[in-house]
Amino acid sequence: MPDNDALIGPVPAPQLSVMTFNVLRARKGSAGWLRRRDSMRALLRREQPTILGAQEVLPHQADVVRDALGASYRFVGRGRDADGGGEGCPVFWDDARLELVDWDQRALSARPDVAGSRSWGTLFPRILTRVQFTDRATGARLLMINTHLDVLSPLARARSAAILADNAGDGAALITGDFNAGPESAPRRRLDAAGFADTWALASTHLTREWGTYASRRRPRSGGTRIDAIHARGFDVVSAGIGARPVRGGRASDHLPVQVVVRMRGAVA
């Protein structure tokens, strides 16, 4: 597939294109970010997901992501620290297709209403960003939760998965994130038990191999662990893919973006 061809690209209603992507935090003006920035822009301009859940995003990176997606895109989310600074898990969406109803952000801790709080052995605060939308094409309501679970503490990941499920309500919902855990892990099984299936497993069509999504500086590894994922409840999954191809000769991040095309059950455009 040529470098400039989209893996999925824009999709027609009532389908939604959903992406999760850990963009790798970087200081503004750092050499590493400047090397990756053009690849990031090219990737997002090419794919234009309807909804993007991003992780490790600093404010200057959020601006690059939004601008690359296009003029109709908006985002919500702030940093994970007590003052709203630091890296965040913002949600970006195409406002021409989805209307924002409400959003909030909560700590993944024993004190979820306390910004910057930590529990269960985490070194850094962890958060979820929860966004409610109305689909302008179908009139349907949907919920999106985006997160980044702890890298060191299995207990924190398990407790955090329970918080994610508890915050997802009862209707159609998507959970995107860097879970720092594979599909058979305790936190991912907790989501499955709450009705949030791994979209990769549900997809009618796989557009790529099942790549390990944390590639670091190595070549992507087929059959590696998919720690970045999209879980869904109330959706059929049309297709799924993992973006392992370099963009403009480089990689936008040390993680690979995961993309799915979904259709809410019963939705008619």
Helices and strands as residue ranges (DSSP letters): E 15-22, H 31-47, E 51-55, H 59-69, E 73-76, E 91-94, E 98-107, E 127-135, E 141-148, H 154-166, E 173-178, H 186-193, E 197-198, H 199-202, E 205-206, E 228-233, E 235-242, E 258-264
